[in-house]
């Protein structure tokens, strides 16, 4: 059975603390994460919610739970999707590595297996490209 795991990395010319803030600050996520704000207290076992309007029209609410946190280094959470009633879940891991004056952000998104996994994987690949490029632009130019 094929694993449907998206793996992406991007180098951002900023300290890990600045990238972490962009990942966890709702006013910043709204600028690059499909117009969605993120809400959580960033503690293991706590809820995480991305909420907003994709393309300013389509209501989006992704809910999940934080499974691991190491501030400025690692964030892992499981999300359950309601986008277009497609369902499914994904486990997202954000790893930050500070090297030579820049932070390398590694994203892993395991969209699961079974019915609909291949479609979730394809949408996730495209979505993460847009998110990561927007995050890099926000951090480096604002």
Secondary structure, DSSP 8 states (H G I E B T S, - for coil): ----EEEEEEEESS-HHHHHHHHH-HHHHHHHTTTEEEE----TT-EEEEEEEETTTEEEEEEEEEEEEETTTEEEEEEE--GGG---EEEEEEEEEEETTEEEEEEEEE--SSTTHHHHHHHHHHHHHHHHHHHHHHHHH-
